[in-house]
Amino acid sequence: MLPEVKKDATRRINRIAGQVGGIQKMIDEERYCLDVLNQIAAVRSALDQLGVQLLTGHIESCVLSADNCAQHDLLQEVRSSLSRFLK
């Protein structure tokens, strides 16, 4: 993983962890259900963005730098990962 990708991913995951903690606090405080659901949607969006960032970094650092034979195998790996990610 490229250092700048790792730094950004760490920043994002720390923010997501804070958001999840906030959801727990909202539930403990019995906050309005739709407000909690909005926060859950925000966390899901943040996780999706993190996944896109990591997948893009993988393509840039591993797939594009591999030789042609390895690129085919890595492309299959990316397809499989995308299928799981987009479910």
LUMMARKE-376834 format. One line per field, with one value per atom (N, C-alpha, C): residue in one letter; atom name; z negated, x negated, y. Coordinates in Angstrom, 2 decimals. Atoms other than C-alpha are relative to their C-alpha. Layout:
BEGIN
lumro <- [A, ...];
lumke <- [CA, ...];
Z <- [Z, ...];
X <- [X, ...];
Y <- [Y, ...];
***
This chain:
BEGIN
lumro <- [M, M, M, L, L, L, P, P, P, E, E, E, V, V, V, K, K, K, K, K, K, D, D, D, A, A, A, T, T, T, R, R, R, R, R, R, I, I, I, N, N, N, R, R, R, I, I, I, A, A, A, G, G, G, Q, Q, Q, V, V, V, G, G, G, G, G, G, I, I, I, Q, Q, Q, K, K, K, M, M, M, I, I, I, D, D, D, E, E, E, E, E, E, R, R, R, Y, Y, Y, C, C, C, L, L, L, D, D, D, V, V, V, L, L, L, N, N, N, Q, Q, Q, I, I, I, A, A, A, A, A, A, V, V, V, R, R, R, S, S, S, A, A, A, L, L, L, D, D, D, Q, Q, Q, L, L, L, G, G, G, V, V, V, Q, Q, Q, L, L, L, L, L, L, T, T, T, G, G, G, H, H, H, I, I, I, E, E, E, S, S, S, C, C, C, V, V, V, L, L, L, S, S, S, A, A, A, D, D, D, N, N, N, C, C, C, A, A, A, Q, Q, Q, H, H, H, D, D, D, L, L, L, L, L, L, Q, Q, Q, E, E, E, V, V, V, R, R, R, S, S, S, S, S, S, L, L, L, S, S, S, R, R, R, F, F, F, L, L, L, K, K, K];
lumke <- [N, CA, C, N, CA, C, N, CA, C, N, CA, C, N, CA, C, N, CA, C, N, CA, C, N, CA, C, N, CA, C, N, CA, C, N, CA, C, N, CA, C, N, CA, C, N, CA, C, N, CA, C, N, CA, C, N, CA, C, N, CA, C, N, CA, C, N, CA, C, N, CA, C, N, CA, C, N, CA, C, N, CA, C, N, CA, C, N, CA, C, N, CA, C, N, CA, C, N, CA, C, N, CA, C, N, CA, C, N, CA, C, N, CA, C, N, CA, C, N, CA, C, N, CA, C, N, CA, C, N, CA, C, N, CA, C, N, CA, C, N, CA, C, N, CA, C, N, CA, C, N, CA, C, N, CA, C, N, CA, C, N, CA, C, N, CA, C, N, CA, C, N, CA, C, N, CA, C, N, CA, C, N, CA, C, N, CA, C, N, CA, C, N, CA, C, N, CA, C, N, CA, C, N, CA, C, N, CA, C, N, CA, C, N, CA, C, N, CA, C, N, CA, C, N, CA, C, N, CA, C, N, CA, C, N, CA, C, N, CA, C, N, CA, C, N, CA, C, N, CA, C, N, CA, C, N, CA, C, N, CA, C, N, CA, C, N, CA, C, N, CA, C, N, CA, C, N, CA, C, N, CA, C, N, CA, C, N, CA, C, N, CA, C, N, CA, C, N, CA, C, N, CA, C];
Z <- [0.00, 0.00, 0.00, -0.07, 0.94, -1.29, 1.27, -2.07, -0.06, 0.01, -1.03, -0.05, 0.05, -0.52, -1.43, 1.38, -3.95, -0.95, 0.87, -5.60, 0.14, -0.23, -4.00, -0.49, 0.48, -4.76, -1.52, 1.46, -8.41, -0.49, 0.36, -8.59, 0.17, -0.27, -7.04, -1.02, 0.91, -9.27, -1.42, 1.30, -12.38, -0.05, -0.07, -11.27, -0.06, 0.01, -10.62, -1.39, 1.37, -14.06, -0.90, 0.78, -15.56, 0.31, -0.39, -13.58, -0.61, 0.60, -14.79, -1.49, 1.41, -18.35, -0.24, 0.09, -17.76, 0.14, -0.16, -16.60, -1.31, 1.27, -19.78, -1.06, 0.96, -21.85, 0.29, -0.37, -19.91, -0.44, 0.43, -20.61, -1.51, 1.47, -24.29, -0.49, 0.39, -24.45, 0.55, -0.59, -22.61, 0.91, -0.95, -19.90, 1.05, -1.04, -17.11, 1.03, -0.87, -14.92, 1.35, -1.32, -11.64, -0.06, 0.15, -12.96, -0.07, 0.09, -13.83, 1.39, -1.34, -10.38, 0.94, -0.81, -8.77, -0.28, 0.37, -10.69, 0.54, -0.55, -9.62, 1.50, -1.43, -6.00, 0.25, -0.14, -6.49, -0.17, 0.23, -7.85, 1.21, -1.17, -4.95, 1.18, -1.07, -2.51, -0.20, 0.31, -4.25, 0.23, -0.26, -4.12, 1.49, -1.46, -0.42, 0.59, -0.50, 0.21, -0.35, 0.41, -1.75, 0.90, -0.87, 0.30, 1.40, -1.33, 3.57, -0.03, 0.12, 2.38, -0.05, 0.12, 1.41, 1.30, -1.26, 4.62, 1.07, -0.95, 6.69, -0.26, 0.36, 4.80, 0.39, -0.39, 5.41, 1.51, -1.46, 9.13, 0.42, -0.37, 9.33, -0.40, 0.49, 7.24, 0.37, -0.25, 8.07, 1.43, -1.30, 11.25, 1.14, -1.12, 13.50, 0.07, 0.00, 12.46, 0.29, -0.25, 13.10, 1.49, -1.41, 16.31, 0.56, -0.66, 18.83, -0.54, 0.52, 17.53, -1.39, 1.36, 13.94, 0.01, -0.08, 14.97, 0.22, -0.25, 16.27, -1.29, 1.26, 12.97, -1.01, 0.93, 10.96, 0.39, -0.46, 13.10, -0.43, 0.47, 12.28, -1.50, 1.44, 8.60, -0.29, 0.16, 8.94, 0.32, -0.33, 10.65, -1.14, 1.12, 7.82, -1.20, 1.13, 5.20, 0.23, -0.32, 6.98, -0.18, 0.16, 7.05, -1.47, 1.45, 3.27, -0.56, 0.52, 2.62, 0.36, -0.48, 4.65, -0.41, 0.45, 3.05, -1.06];
X <- [-0.85, 0.00, -0.90, 0.77, -1.34, 0.16, -0.07, -2.16, 1.12, -1.05, 0.24, 1.39, -1.27, 3.05, 0.24, -0.12, 2.35, 0.37, -0.28, 2.36, 1.45, -1.38, 5.68, 0.97, -0.87, 7.21, 0.09, 0.00, 6.19, 0.85, -0.82, 7.74, 1.48, -1.40, 10.95, 0.55, -0.50, 11.22, 0.14, -0.16, 10.67, 1.28, -1.24, 13.50, 1.21, -1.09, 15.72, 0.20, -0.09, 14.93, 0.70, -0.67, 15.99, 1.48, -1.41, 19.21, 0.76, -0.64, 19.99, 0.19, -0.15, 19.33, 1.14, -1.10, 21.72, 1.36, -1.24, 24.39, 0.33, -0.24, 23.94, 0.52, -0.45, 24.34, 1.44, -1.36, 27.47, 0.99, -0.88, 28.97, 0.14, -0.04, 28.02, 0.91, -0.80, 29.71, 1.43, -1.33, 32.77, 0.41, -0.26, 32.50, 1.01, -1.00, 35.06, -0.55, 0.45, 34.85, -0.51, 0.43, 34.60, -1.35, 1.32, 31.64, -1.09, 0.95, 29.89, -0.20, 0.10, 30.68, -0.80, 0.80, 29.23, -1.49, 1.40, 26.00, -0.52, 0.40, 25.93, -0.27, 0.21, 26.30, -1.32, 1.26, 23.39, -1.20, 1.09, 21.20, -0.15, 0.06, 22.11, -0.64, 0.60, 21.22, -1.50, 1.43, 17.90, -0.76, 0.64, 17.11, -0.12, 0.06, 17.96, -1.13, 1.07, 15.63, -1.37, 1.26, 12.87, -0.30, 0.19, 13.39, -0.45, 0.39, 13.16, -1.44, 1.37, 9.99, -1.00, 0.92, 8.36, -0.08, 0.01, 9.40, -0.77, 0.73, 8.09, -1.50, 1.41, 4.79, -0.57, 0.45, 4.57, -0.22, 0.14, 5.14, -1.25, 1.15, 2.54, -1.32, 1.28, -0.14, -0.29, 0.23, 0.36, 0.34, -0.46, 2.35, -0.76, 0.62, 0.91, -1.50, 1.45, -2.68, -0.42, 0.31, -2.46, -0.24, 0.15, -3.52, 1.34, -1.27, -0.83, 0.68, -0.60, -0.30, 0.57, -0.46, -0.03, 1.16, -1.10, 2.24, 1.32, -1.24, 4.81, 0.51, -0.40, 4.83, 0.46, -0.36, 4.94, 1.31, -1.27, 7.77, 1.15, -1.03, 9.77, 0.23, -0.09, 9.01, 0.80, -0.72, 10.29, 1.49, -1.40, 13.47, 0.71, -0.57, 14.10, 0.21, -0.12, 13.46, 1.13, -1.09, 15.80, 1.36, -1.25, 18.53, 0.41, -0.29, 18.28, 0.29, -0.12, 17.93, 1.32, -1.20, 20.96, 1.31, -1.22, 23.39, 0.72];
Y <- [-1.18, 0.00, 1.24, -1.24, 3.40, 0.80, -0.74, 5.60, 1.04, -1.02, 8.37, -0.64, 0.73, 5.83, -0.49, 0.49, 4.32, 1.13, -1.14, 7.75, 0.44, -0.42, 8.71, -1.05, 1.08, 5.29, 0.02, -0.07, 5.61, 1.16, -1.16, 9.06, -0.31, 0.33, 7.80, -1.01, 1.03, 4.72, 0.56, -0.65, 6.85, 0.82, -0.77, 9.12, -0.94, 0.98, 6.09, -0.58, 0.53, 4.67, 1.02, -1.05, 8.01, 0.07, -0.02, 7.94, -1.18, 1.18, 4.41, 0.20, -0.33, 5.52, 0.97, -0.95, 8.38, -0.67, 0.75, 5.95, -0.73, 0.70, 3.92, 0.97, -1.00, 7.08, 0.42, -0.37, 8.03, -1.07, 1.09, 4.62, -0.01, -0.05, 4.83, 1.13, -1.16, 8.24, -0.07, 0.21, 6.86, 1.15, -1.07, 9.48, -0.46, 0.23, 9.74, -1.00, 1.10, 6.61, 0.47, -0.45, 8.48, 0.72, -0.62, 10.48, -1.07, 1.11, 7.21, -0.62, 0.57, 5.82, 0.89, -0.93, 8.94, -0.16, 0.20, 8.39, -1.33, 1.29, 4.74, 0.14, -0.24, 5.86, 0.73, -0.74, 8.27, -0.93, 0.95, 5.46, -0.93, 0.87, 3.19, 0.72, -0.78, 5.94, 0.16, -0.16, 6.55, -1.31, 1.30, 2.82, -0.27, 0.17, 2.74, 0.84, -0.87, 5.68, -0.57, 0.62, 3.94, -1.19, 1.14, 0.79, 0.40, -0.49, 2.71, 0.49, -0.51, 4.42, -1.16, 1.13, 1.12, -0.79, 0.73, -0.59, 0.78, -0.82, 2.31, -0.07, 0.12, 2.20, -1.35, 1.33, -1.54, -0.08, 0.03, -1.10, 0.78, -0.83, 1.67, -0.64, 0.49, -0.04, -1.44, 1.43, -3.73, -0.41, 0.49, -4.28, 0.66, -0.70, -1.59, -0.19, 0.17, -2.28, -1.44, 1.41, -6.06, -0.24, 0.35, -7.79, -0.49, 0.30, -8.76, -1.25, 1.24, -12.32, 0.22, -0.27, -11.19, 0.98, -0.96, -8.31, -0.70, 0.74, -10.78, -0.64, 0.63, -12.69, 1.05, -1.06, -9.47, 0.65, -0.57, -8.13, -0.90, 0.93, -11.27, 0.18, -0.25, -10.63, 1.27, -1.26, -7.06, -0.20, 0.28, -8.28, -0.71, 0.75, -10.72, 0.92, -0.94, -8.03, 0.98, -0.92, -5.63, -0.66, 0.71, -8.24, -0.09, 0.06, -8.71, 1.39, -1.37, -4.97, 0.63, -0.66, -3.98, -0.71, 0.70, -6.45, 0.78];
***
